[in-house]
Amino acid sequence: MSDDDLPRSVREQGRTPPEPAFHMKDRALGSEDSERSRQIISEPVPEYVFDRIDQDADGAGGMWTEPEEYSGSVGRTMFDTPSSDDMNVTVLLPRENMEALPSQSLVSIQSVPDGREYLAVVVRGPFAEPDGLRGDAPIVVTTTVKGGIFMPKFHGRVEVQLLGERIKGAVVPPRFRPLPNSPVYALDSEQTRDVLKLDGNVPLGLAVGHEDLVVSIPADKKLVLPRHVGILGTTGGGKSTTVSGLVSHFQAEGIATVLIDTEGEYALINEPTDDRNMALALSMRGFERKGVPDTALHHLVGRRTSNPKHPQLTPFTLEFSHLSPYLVTEILDFTEAQHTRYLKAYDVCKRLLRELRISPTVEEYGRFLEPDELEEGYPRMTLAHMLDVTRACAQIVAKEDDEISFSSPDLSARSDQALAIVREVRGLDHVSSWRALQGKLGRLHRLGIFDNKRVRPIDYQRLVEPGRVSIIDLSDTDSPQLNNLVIAELLRGVAKQQNANYRRAEEQGTKPPRTMIVIEEAHEFLSAERIKQMPALSQQVARIARRGRKRWLGLVFVTQLPQHLPDEVLGLVNNYVLHKISDAAVIGKLKRSIGDVDEGLWARLPTLAPGQAIVSMASMARPLLVAIDPTPCKLRMVE
């Protein structure tokens, strides 16, 4: 072949034409057939073919270049399939870009050609798929087993969930879907933090799938903490680490924290951690080991504490007059007959206190207003008063009038008057029910925790001071009923003081105080099995929760048995930290209460590692899987 016979494109570039290619089957042909096929294949391509290629290339601007709107993209959107749903979009990635979109990463989709911009989050994947074949195709399986040069090329696939459409800087619910073959761009940490609204002054940990994306919540906005928090998970999941970390940050932000500790887990948080694993985790995050400063440890009088060496150890007594009579009958699990007789004795006791001028006093009598008995008890009424009245009623029914005596100083000093009033009571019957009620009140009285003159009751004004951390150690009570009485009184007292402080701040035009109450083992206090039999307690918690949202009083419910929490309690919670939960029935119950967690995160919940949690907060654009920060303080029972 002469130079004149070469195509124009080859002549101009001085290239040498390649040797004719031969089909593999020629090797099996005879010499005559082979020579004939060699002649056919060796025919030169007509020059007009190359001219047409050159013309097309010139018309397209020379060599092919990527359109400008696709520059810097990591993937493209795929066509929809019959299984597609409204909020999910499939994105395909070149092999080299698979690491650019880990789970939970955010992307921007520039829909082409309509020009719409969508924000989305990776909820499934990245998955590796062979090019042009199914991943389970026999040839793929075979080549995977054999390996080597027979492995097919592959690409990545992720499923993204649309967060919204960005219009003039604002993210609104998407009206349409991104069109197929639209470019997808990965957002960096700063862009992700801005879109997901992760800024705040209370850090929780690092978002899983990101190296430096800190998940934080604001401590000064009513839409978050005062709307109550649920920290749920099985034993060993990391709940105590989460709680202690939050308490430390609350104090730093000037929030008063009341930590009701039924197990004595937090009695040592004033000391730095000595756990080697926790210390290693702290060093990796660049944190120091340190305790929570200026904590106060309170315990019931006559009960032991988990940390007798605490520098601010304070025993306290309960005031019986602060407890609603209906709350007492529910928590002590009175029968219907005992409930009726308790309220009868309560009315008799009120009459005694009024007519003997014990409560109200002579000075108060003209302006005295009776309290709301659904909220609290009768002023200056003691458990000893109630026990005296119950015993007297039982003796009257048993025809033992001559044996009646009073042990409380107020009534014994005026025993004749008191006895005359009790004798006027009508409708007393069934001595066995009165004796049973007397026995229950007697056992409660012998504990010595009510109206004890040797110690003072809790100072609620001191409890809600800014930055104050107060730990209520109930580890030595060994009685859920007694714990519930204490918790009910604490909730009432803190709520009443918070209301007074909030009103004062409004009148003075100052910044309102902030208070958080953390209730450990919340399922023992508010049990779904007993909530219908405890309407007074349920209503009290609901009232405190509703009023607290407006007055900056937040509740934190911590439990390893969330299935025992009633739906009424879960309905009060707007923020969740979910550690490992394996029970499918429990997960199903939580799904009904927490609507913004996607299925990909729910699927991970049973297999979360210790310290990992799904965090859903009112301030965040969507829930995230978070590696909770290690705690710098000491815990008695590290999970």
C-alpha positions as CSV (number, residue, x, y, z in Angstrom):
1,M,0.0,0.0,0.0
2,S,1.4,3.4,-1.1
3,D,1.2,6.6,0.9
4,D,-1.3,7.9,-1.6
5,D,-3.7,5.1,-0.7
6,L,-3.7,6.0,3.0
7,P,-6.7,7.9,4.5
8,R,-6.3,11.6,4.8
9,S,-6.3,11.6,8.6
10,V,-3.5,9.1,8.7
11,R,-1.5,10.9,6.0
12,E,-1.7,14.3,7.8
13,Q,-0.5,12.9,11.1
14,G,2.2,10.7,9.6
15,R,0.8,7.6,11.2
16,T,1.5,4.1,10.0
17,P,-1.6,2.0,9.4
18,P,-1.9,-1.0,11.7
19,E,-1.4,-4.4,10.4
20,P,-4.6,-6.1,9.3
21,A,-6.4,-7.8,12.1
22,F,-7.3,-11.5,11.8
23,H,-10.3,-13.2,13.3
24,M,-9.4,-16.0,15.8
25,K,-11.4,-18.5,13.7
26,D,-8.8,-18.1,10.9
27,R,-6.5,-20.3,12.9
28,A,-8.9,-23.1,12.4
29,L,-9.1,-22.6,8.6
30,G,-7.1,-24.2,5.9
31,S,-4.4,-22.3,4.1
32,E,-6.7,-21.5,1.1
33,D,-9.6,-20.3,3.2
34,S,-7.3,-18.4,5.4
35,E,-5.7,-16.6,2.6
36,R,-9.2,-15.7,1.2
37,S,-10.4,-14.3,4.6
38,R,-7.1,-12.4,4.9
39,Q,-7.7,-10.7,1.6
40,I,-11.3,-9.7,2.7
41,I,-10.3,-8.3,6.1
42,S,-7.3,-6.5,4.6
43,E,-9.4,-4.3,2.4
44,P,-8.8,-0.6,3.4
45,V,-11.6,1.4,5.0
46,P,-13.0,3.9,2.6
47,E,-11.7,7.4,2.9
48,Y,-15.1,8.9,3.3
49,V,-15.6,7.1,6.6
50,F,-12.6,8.9,8.1
51,D,-13.7,12.2,6.6
52,R,-17.1,11.8,8.2
53,I,-15.5,11.1,11.6
54,D,-13.3,14.2,11.3
55,Q,-16.3,16.3,10.4
56,D,-18.3,15.1,13.4
57,A,-15.4,15.7,15.7
58,D,-14.8,19.2,14.3
59,G,-18.5,20.0,14.7
60,A,-18.4,18.9,18.4
61,G,-15.4,21.1,19.1
62,G,-12.7,18.6,18.8
63,M,-12.0,16.0,21.5
64,W,-15.1,15.2,23.8
65,T,-15.1,17.2,27.1
66,E,-17.4,16.8,30.1
67,P,-20.2,19.4,30.2
68,E,-19.5,22.3,32.7
69,E,-22.5,21.4,34.9
70,Y,-21.0,17.9,35.5
71,S,-17.6,19.1,36.5
72,G,-16.6,18.0,40.0
73,S,-19.5,15.6,40.4
74,V,-19.0,12.2,42.0
75,G,-22.0,10.4,40.5
76,R,-25.1,10.6,38.4
77,T,-28.8,9.9,39.2
78,M,-30.3,6.8,37.7
79,F,-33.7,6.2,36.1
80,D,-36.5,5.2,38.3
81,T,-37.8,1.7,38.5
82,P,-41.2,0.2,39.6
83,S,-39.8,-0.2,43.1
84,S,-38.8,3.5,43.5
85,D,-40.5,5.6,46.1
86,D,-41.1,9.3,46.3
87,M,-38.3,10.4,48.6
88,N,-35.5,8.0,47.5
89,V,-33.2,8.3,44.5
90,T,-30.6,5.9,43.2
91,V,-27.1,7.3,42.4
92,L,-24.4,5.5,40.5
93,L,-20.8,6.3,41.1
94,P,-17.6,5.5,39.2
95,R,-15.4,3.0,41.1
96,E,-12.9,5.7,42.1
97,N,-15.6,7.9,43.7
98,M,-17.2,5.2,45.9
99,E,-15.4,6.5,49.0
100,A,-16.7,10.0,48.4
101,L,-20.2,9.0,49.6
102,P,-20.1,7.0,52.8
103,S,-23.3,6.3,54.8
104,Q,-25.0,9.4,56.1
105,S,-23.1,11.8,53.9
106,L,-25.0,14.7,52.3
107,V,-25.1,15.4,48.6
108,S,-26.4,18.1,46.3
109,I,-28.2,17.1,43.1
110,Q,-28.2,19.6,40.3
111,S,-31.1,18.4,38.2
112,V,-30.4,18.7,34.4
113,P,-31.9,20.3,32.4
114,D,-34.6,21.8,34.6
115,G,-31.9,23.5,36.8
116,R,-33.5,22.5,40.2
117,E,-31.2,21.8,43.2
118,Y,-32.0,19.1,45.7
119,L,-30.3,18.1,48.9
120,A,-30.2,14.5,49.9
121,V,-28.6,12.1,52.4
122,V,-27.1,8.7,51.8
123,V,-29.3,6.2,53.6
124,R,-28.1,2.9,51.9
125,G,-24.8,1.9,50.5
126,P,-22.3,2.5,49.0
127,F,-22.7,-0.9,47.2
128,A,-20.3,-2.3,44.6
129,E,-22.0,-3.7,41.4
130,P,-20.3,-5.2,38.3
131,D,-20.7,-3.2,35.1
132,G,-23.5,-4.5,32.9
133,L,-24.2,-7.6,35.0
134,R,-26.1,-8.6,38.1
135,G,-24.0,-9.1,41.1
136,D,-25.2,-12.6,41.5
137,A,-24.8,-13.6,37.9
138,P,-23.1,-17.0,37.5
139,I,-20.2,-15.6,35.5
140,V,-19.6,-12.9,38.2
141,V,-19.7,-15.5,40.9
142,T,-17.3,-17.7,39.0
143,T,-14.8,-14.9,38.3
144,T,-15.0,-13.7,41.9
145,V,-14.0,-17.1,43.2
146,K,-11.2,-17.4,40.6
147,G,-10.1,-13.8,41.0
148,G,-7.2,-12.4,39.0
149,I,-7.7,-10.8,35.6
150,F,-11.1,-12.3,35.1
151,M,-12.7,-10.0,37.7
152,P,-15.2,-7.6,35.9
153,K,-15.0,-3.9,36.3
154,F,-17.5,-2.5,38.7
155,H,-19.1,0.8,39.9
156,G,-20.8,2.0,43.1
157,R,-24.5,2.5,43.9
158,V,-26.1,4.5,46.8
159,E,-29.6,5.2,47.8
160,V,-30.2,8.8,48.8
161,Q,-33.2,10.3,50.6
162,L,-34.3,13.7,49.5
163,L,-34.2,16.3,52.3
164,G,-35.7,19.1,50.2
165,E,-35.3,21.4,47.3
166,R,-33.1,24.5,47.7
167,I,-34.8,27.6,46.5
168,K,-33.1,31.0,47.0
169,G,-31.1,29.6,49.9
170,A,-34.0,28.0,51.7
171,V,-34.7,24.3,51.9
172,V,-38.3,23.5,51.2
173,P,-40.2,20.2,50.7
174,P,-39.4,18.8,47.2
175,R,-42.1,19.3,44.6
176,F,-40.5,17.2,41.9
177,R,-37.7,14.6,41.7
178,P,-34.3,15.0,40.2
179,L,-34.2,14.0,36.5
180,P,-32.1,11.0,35.4
181,N,-28.4,11.5,34.6
182,S,-28.2,14.6,36.8
183,P,-24.8,15.3,38.5
184,V,-24.4,14.6,42.2
185,Y,-21.9,16.5,44.3
186,A,-20.6,15.6,47.8
187,L,-21.0,18.3,50.5
188,D,-18.0,18.9,52.8
189,S,-18.2,19.0,56.6
190,E,-19.0,22.7,56.9
191,Q,-21.8,22.4,54.3
192,T,-23.2,19.3,55.9
193,R,-23.2,20.9,59.4
194,D,-25.0,23.9,58.0
195,V,-27.7,21.8,56.2
196,L,-28.3,19.4,59.0
197,K,-28.3,22.2,61.6
198,L,-25.7,20.5,63.9
199,D,-24.3,23.7,65.5
200,G,-24.8,24.2,69.2
201,N,-23.0,24.5,72.5
202,V,-23.7,21.0,73.8
203,P,-21.6,18.5,71.8
204,L,-22.9,14.9,71.7
205,G,-20.2,13.2,69.5
206,L,-19.1,12.6,66.0
207,A,-21.4,11.6,63.1
208,V,-20.6,8.1,62.0
209,G,-19.2,8.1,58.4
210,H,-17.5,11.5,58.9
211,E,-14.1,12.1,60.3
212,D,-14.6,15.5,61.9
213,L,-18.4,16.3,61.9
214,V,-19.3,17.1,65.5
215,V,-23.0,16.8,66.3
216,S,-24.1,19.5,68.8
217,I,-27.4,20.8,70.1
218,P,-28.3,24.3,71.3
219,A,-28.6,24.7,75.1
220,D,-30.4,28.1,74.9
221,K,-33.4,27.3,72.6
222,K,-36.8,26.3,74.0
223,L,-37.5,24.1,71.0
224,V,-34.9,21.5,72.1
225,L,-34.2,20.6,75.8
226,P,-37.4,21.9,77.4
227,R,-39.3,19.7,75.0
228,H,-37.9,16.7,76.9
229,V,-35.4,13.9,76.0
230,G,-35.6,10.1,75.9
231,I,-32.3,8.2,76.4
232,L,-33.2,4.6,75.6
233,G,-31.2,1.4,75.2
234,T,-30.3,-2.0,76.6
235,T,-27.7,-2.5,79.4
236,G,-24.2,-1.9,78.1
237,G,-25.2,0.4,75.2
238,G,-23.7,3.5,76.7
239,K,-26.6,5.4,78.3
240,S,-24.6,6.3,81.4
241,T,-21.9,7.8,79.3
242,T,-24.4,9.9,77.4
243,V,-26.1,11.1,80.6
244,S,-22.8,12.0,82.4
245,G,-21.6,13.8,79.3
246,L,-24.8,15.8,79.1
247,V,-24.7,16.7,82.8
248,S,-21.1,18.0,82.4
249,H,-22.1,20.2,79.4
250,F,-25.3,21.4,81.1
251,Q,-23.2,22.7,84.0
252,A,-20.8,24.5,81.6
253,E,-23.8,26.2,80.0
254,G,-25.3,27.4,83.3
255,I,-28.2,24.9,83.3
256,A,-29.3,23.5,86.7
257,T,-29.4,19.7,86.7
258,V,-31.3,17.4,89.1
259,L,-30.1,13.8,88.5
260,I,-32.4,11.2,90.2
261,D,-30.0,8.2,90.5
262,T,-31.8,5.0,91.6
263,E,-28.6,2.9,91.3
264,G,-25.9,5.2,92.6
265,E,-24.3,5.2,89.2
266,Y,-23.4,8.9,89.2
267,A,-22.4,9.3,92.9
268,L,-18.7,9.6,91.8
269,I,-19.0,11.9,88.8
270,N,-17.2,14.6,90.8
271,E,-14.0,12.5,90.2
272,P,-12.1,12.0,86.9
273,T,-12.6,8.6,85.2
274,D,-10.1,5.8,86.0
275,D,-11.4,3.4,83.3
276,R,-8.5,2.6,80.9
277,N,-10.7,2.2,77.8
278,M,-12.5,5.5,78.5
279,A,-9.2,7.3,79.1
280,L,-7.9,5.9,75.7
281,A,-11.0,7.1,73.9
282,L,-10.7,10.5,75.6
283,S,-7.1,10.9,74.4
284,M,-8.1,10.0,70.9
285,R,-10.7,12.8,70.9
286,G,-8.2,15.2,72.5
287,F,-10.2,15.4,75.8
288,E,-9.0,15.4,79.4
289,R,-10.0,13.2,82.2
290,K,-11.9,15.4,84.7
291,G,-14.8,15.2,87.1
292,V,-17.9,17.4,87.2
293,P,-17.0,20.2,89.7
294,D,-19.2,21.6,92.5
295,T,-21.7,18.7,92.5
296,A,-24.0,18.1,95.5
297,L,-25.0,14.6,96.6
298,H,-28.3,14.2,98.5
299,H,-29.6,11.0,100.2
300,L,-32.6,10.2,102.3
301,V,-32.1,10.4,106.0
302,G,-31.3,7.0,107.5
303,R,-30.3,5.6,104.1
304,R,-26.8,4.9,103.0
305,T,-25.1,6.6,100.0
306,S,-23.0,5.2,97.2
307,N,-20.2,7.8,97.9
308,P,-19.9,8.6,101.7
309,K,-16.7,10.6,100.9
310,H,-18.4,13.1,98.6
311,P,-17.4,16.7,99.6
312,Q,-21.0,18.0,99.5
313,L,-23.0,15.2,101.1
314,T,-26.4,16.2,102.4
315,P,-29.2,14.0,103.9
316,F,-32.7,15.2,103.5
317,T,-36.2,14.4,104.7
318,L,-39.5,14.4,102.9
319,E,-42.4,16.6,104.0
320,F,-45.6,14.6,104.0
321,S,-47.7,17.7,103.5
322,H,-46.3,18.2,100.0
323,L,-47.7,14.9,98.7
324,S,-51.1,14.8,97.1
325,P,-53.4,12.3,98.9
326,Y,-54.4,10.8,95.6
327,L,-50.8,10.4,94.6
328,V,-50.1,8.6,97.9
329,T,-52.9,6.1,97.4
330,E,-51.7,5.3,93.9
331,I,-48.0,4.9,94.6
332,L,-48.5,2.8,97.8
333,D,-50.9,0.6,95.8
334,F,-53.9,0.8,98.1
335,T,-56.8,-1.4,97.5
336,E,-60.2,0.3,96.7
337,A,-61.3,-0.2,100.3
338,Q,-58.0,1.2,101.7
339,H,-58.2,4.1,99.2
340,T,-61.7,5.0,100.4
341,R,-60.7,4.9,104.1
342,Y,-57.4,6.8,103.5
343,L,-59.4,9.7,102.0
344,K,-61.8,9.5,104.9
345,A,-59.0,9.7,107.4
346,Y,-57.5,12.5,105.4
347,D,-60.6,14.6,105.6
348,V,-60.8,13.9,109.4
349,C,-57.1,15.0,109.8
350,K,-57.8,18.2,107.9
351,R,-60.6,19.0,110.2
352,L,-58.4,18.4,113.3
353,L,-55.7,20.7,112.0
354,R,-58.2,23.4,111.2
355,E,-60.2,23.3,114.4
356,L,-57.1,23.0,116.6
357,R,-55.5,25.9,114.7
358,I,-52.5,23.8,113.7
359,S,-53.0,24.6,110.0
360,P,-53.8,27.3,109.3
361,T,-52.4,29.1,112.3
362,V,-54.3,31.8,114.1
363,E,-52.4,34.4,112.1
364,E,-53.2,32.7,108.7
365,Y,-56.8,31.7,109.4
366,G,-58.5,34.7,107.8
367,R,-56.6,34.6,104.5
368,F,-56.0,30.8,104.2
369,L,-56.8,29.1,100.9
370,E,-56.9,25.3,100.6
371,P,-54.4,23.9,98.2
372,D,-55.2,21.9,95.0
373,E,-55.1,18.3,96.4
374,L,-54.3,17.0,92.9
375,E,-51.0,18.9,93.2
376,E,-50.0,18.7,96.9
377,G,-51.2,17.8,100.4
378,Y,-52.6,19.9,103.3
379,P,-50.1,22.4,104.9
380,R,-48.4,21.1,108.1
381,M,-50.1,17.7,107.9
382,T,-47.6,15.0,108.9
383,L,-47.5,11.3,108.4
384,A,-47.7,11.0,112.2
385,H,-51.0,12.9,112.1
386,M,-52.5,10.6,109.5
387,L,-51.3,7.5,111.4
388,D,-52.9,8.8,114.6
389,V,-56.2,9.4,112.9
390,T,-56.2,6.0,111.1
391,R,-55.5,4.2,114.4
392,A,-58.2,6.1,116.2
393,C,-60.8,5.3,113.5
394,A,-59.8,1.6,113.6
395,Q,-60.2,1.5,117.4
396,I,-63.7,3.2,117.2
397,V,-64.9,0.6,114.7
398,A,-63.4,-2.2,116.9
399,K,-65.2,-0.7,120.0
400,E,-61.9,0.1,121.7
401,D,-62.7,3.8,122.3
402,D,-61.1,3.8,125.8
403,E,-57.7,2.8,124.3
404,I,-57.5,5.7,121.9
405,S,-54.4,7.9,122.3
406,F,-52.3,10.1,120.0
407,S,-48.6,9.9,119.5
408,S,-48.0,13.1,117.5
409,P,-47.1,16.1,119.8
410,D,-49.7,18.4,118.1
411,L,-52.6,16.0,118.8
412,S,-51.5,14.6,122.1
413,A,-51.3,18.1,123.6
414,R,-55.0,18.5,122.8
415,S,-56.1,14.9,123.0
416,D,-59.5,15.6,124.5
417,Q,-60.5,18.0,121.7
418,A,-59.0,15.7,119.1
419,L,-60.8,12.6,120.4
420,A,-64.1,14.5,120.5
421,I,-63.8,15.4,116.8
422,V,-62.9,11.9,115.8
423,R,-65.8,10.4,117.7
424,E,-68.2,12.6,115.6
425,V,-67.2,10.9,112.4
426,R,-69.9,8.7,110.9
427,G,-69.7,5.9,108.3
428,L,-66.7,4.1,109.9
429,D,-66.9,0.3,109.2
430,H,-64.9,-2.8,108.4
431,V,-62.1,-2.8,111.0
432,S,-60.0,-5.2,108.8
433,S,-59.6,-2.5,106.1
434,W,-58.7,0.1,108.7
435,R,-56.1,-2.2,110.3
436,A,-54.6,-2.9,106.9
437,L,-54.3,0.8,106.1
438,Q,-52.9,1.4,109.6
439,G,-50.2,-1.3,108.9
440,K,-49.1,0.3,105.6
441,L,-48.9,3.8,107.1
442,G,-47.1,2.4,110.1
443,R,-44.4,0.7,108.0
444,L,-43.9,3.9,106.1
445,H,-43.6,6.0,109.3
446,R,-41.1,3.6,110.8
447,L,-38.7,4.4,108.0
448,G,-38.1,7.8,109.6
449,I,-37.8,9.6,106.3
450,F,-40.9,11.8,106.6
451,D,-41.0,15.0,108.7
452,N,-37.7,14.1,110.4
453,K,-36.7,17.0,112.7
454,R,-33.0,16.0,112.6
455,V,-32.4,17.1,109.0
456,R,-33.9,19.7,106.7
457,P,-36.0,19.0,103.6
458,I,-34.5,19.7,100.2
459,D,-33.9,23.4,99.5
460,Y,-35.4,23.7,96.0
461,Q,-34.2,27.3,95.5
462,R,-30.6,26.0,96.0
463,L,-31.4,23.0,93.7
464,V,-32.2,25.2,90.7
465,E,-29.4,27.6,90.9
466,P,-27.7,28.1,87.5
467,G,-25.0,25.5,86.8
468,R,-25.9,23.5,90.0
469,V,-25.6,19.7,89.7
470,S,-27.6,17.9,92.3
471,I,-27.5,14.1,92.5
472,I,-30.4,12.4,94.4
473,D,-28.9,9.1,95.5
474,L,-31.8,6.5,96.0
475,S,-29.6,3.4,95.7
476,D,-30.3,2.3,99.3
477,T,-34.1,2.5,99.4
478,D,-34.7,-1.0,97.9
479,S,-38.3,0.0,97.3
480,P,-39.7,1.2,94.0
481,Q,-42.7,2.6,95.9
482,L,-40.5,4.7,98.2
483,N,-38.4,5.9,95.2
484,N,-41.6,6.9,93.4
485,L,-42.7,9.0,96.4
486,V,-39.4,10.8,96.4
487,I,-39.4,11.3,92.6
488,A,-43.0,12.6,92.7
489,E,-42.1,15.1,95.5
490,L,-38.9,16.2,93.6
491,L,-40.8,16.9,90.4
492,R,-43.5,18.9,92.3
493,G,-40.9,20.9,94.3
494,V,-38.6,21.7,91.3
495,A,-41.5,22.6,89.1
496,K,-43.0,24.9,91.7
497,Q,-39.7,26.7,92.3
498,Q,-38.9,26.9,88.5
499,N,-42.3,28.5,88.0
500,A,-41.6,31.1,90.7
501,N,-38.1,31.9,89.3
502,Y,-39.4,32.1,85.8
503,R,-42.1,34.6,86.7
504,R,-39.6,36.7,88.7
505,A,-37.2,36.7,85.6
506,E,-40.1,37.9,83.4
507,E,-41.0,40.7,85.8
508,Q,-37.4,41.8,86.1
509,G,-36.7,41.5,82.4
510,T,-33.8,39.1,83.0
511,K,-32.8,35.9,81.2
512,P,-35.0,33.0,82.5
513,P,-33.4,30.2,84.5
514,R,-32.9,26.8,82.9
515,T,-33.4,23.4,84.6
516,M,-33.2,19.8,83.6
517,I,-34.4,16.8,85.6
518,V,-32.9,13.4,84.7
519,I,-34.9,10.4,85.8
520,E,-32.9,7.1,85.7
521,E,-34.9,3.8,85.4
522,A,-37.9,5.8,84.3
523,H,-39.9,2.6,83.6
524,E,-40.1,1.9,87.4
525,F,-41.5,5.4,88.0
526,L,-43.9,5.4,85.0
527,S,-44.9,1.9,84.1
528,A,-47.2,1.2,81.2
529,E,-48.7,-1.7,83.2
530,R,-49.8,0.6,86.0
531,I,-50.4,3.9,84.4
532,K,-54.1,3.3,84.1
533,Q,-54.2,2.7,87.9
534,M,-52.2,5.8,88.6
535,P,-54.1,8.7,86.9
536,A,-53.0,11.3,89.5
537,L,-49.3,10.5,88.9
538,S,-49.7,10.5,85.1
539,Q,-51.6,13.8,85.2
540,Q,-49.0,15.4,87.5
541,V,-46.1,14.4,85.2
542,A,-48.1,15.5,82.1
543,R,-48.8,18.9,83.7
544,I,-45.1,19.4,84.7
545,A,-44.0,18.4,81.2
546,R,-46.5,20.7,79.4
547,R,-45.8,23.7,81.7
548,G,-42.1,23.0,81.7
549,R,-41.9,23.5,77.9
550,K,-42.9,27.1,78.4
551,R,-40.9,27.7,81.6
552,W,-37.6,26.1,80.6
553,L,-37.9,23.0,82.7
554,G,-36.9,19.8,80.7
555,L,-37.3,16.2,81.7
556,V,-34.8,13.4,80.6
557,F,-36.2,9.9,80.8
558,V,-33.5,7.2,80.9
559,T,-34.4,3.5,80.7
560,Q,-33.2,0.2,79.5
561,L,-36.8,-1.1,79.2
562,P,-38.5,1.5,76.9
563,Q,-41.3,-1.1,76.2
564,H,-42.5,-0.4,79.8
565,L,-42.9,3.3,79.2
566,P,-46.5,4.2,78.4
567,D,-47.4,5.9,75.1
568,E,-48.5,9.0,77.1
569,V,-44.9,9.5,78.3
570,L,-43.4,8.9,74.9
571,G,-45.8,11.4,73.5
572,L,-44.3,14.0,75.7
573,V,-40.7,13.5,74.3
574,N,-39.5,15.3,71.2
575,N,-35.8,14.4,71.4
576,Y,-34.3,10.9,71.5
577,V,-30.9,9.3,71.9
578,L,-31.3,5.6,71.0
579,H,-28.6,3.2,72.0
580,K,-28.7,-0.5,71.0
581,I,-32.2,-2.1,71.1
582,S,-32.6,-5.6,69.9
583,D,-36.2,-6.3,70.5
584,A,-38.2,-6.0,67.3
585,A,-41.4,-5.3,69.2
586,V,-39.8,-2.4,71.1
587,I,-38.4,-1.0,67.8
588,G,-41.9,-1.2,66.3
589,K,-43.3,0.8,69.3
590,L,-40.6,3.4,68.9
591,K,-41.3,3.8,65.2
592,R,-44.8,4.8,66.0
593,S,-43.5,7.6,68.3
594,I,-40.4,8.7,66.3
595,G,-41.5,9.4,62.8
596,D,-38.4,11.0,61.3
597,V,-35.9,8.1,61.5
598,D,-35.4,6.4,58.2
599,E,-35.5,2.6,57.7
600,G,-31.8,2.4,57.1
601,L,-31.1,3.7,60.7
602,W,-33.8,1.5,62.2
603,A,-32.1,-1.5,60.6
604,R,-28.9,-0.6,62.4
605,L,-30.4,-0.1,65.8
606,P,-30.1,-3.8,66.9
607,T,-26.4,-4.0,66.0
608,L,-25.1,-0.7,67.3
609,A,-21.7,-0.9,69.1
610,P,-21.4,0.4,72.7
611,G,-21.3,4.2,72.6
612,Q,-23.1,4.5,69.2
613,A,-26.6,6.0,69.1
614,I,-29.2,7.2,66.8
615,V,-29.8,10.9,67.7
616,S,-33.0,12.6,66.8
617,M,-33.2,16.2,68.1
618,A,-35.7,18.9,67.4
619,S,-32.9,21.2,66.3
620,M,-31.5,18.8,63.7
621,A,-32.8,18.6,60.1
622,R,-32.7,14.8,60.3
623,P,-31.6,12.0,62.7
624,L,-28.0,10.8,62.6
625,L,-26.0,7.8,63.7
626,V,-23.5,9.3,66.2
627,A,-20.5,8.0,68.1
628,I,-21.2,9.5,71.5
629,D,-18.2,11.3,73.1
630,P,-16.5,9.4,76.0
631,T,-17.2,10.7,79.5
632,P,-14.4,12.4,81.3
633,C,-15.9,11.7,84.8
634,K,-16.0,8.6,86.9
635,L,-18.9,6.2,86.8
636,R,-19.5,3.4,89.3
637,M,-20.7,0.9,86.7
638,V,-19.3,1.7,83.3
639,E,-21.5,0.2,80.6
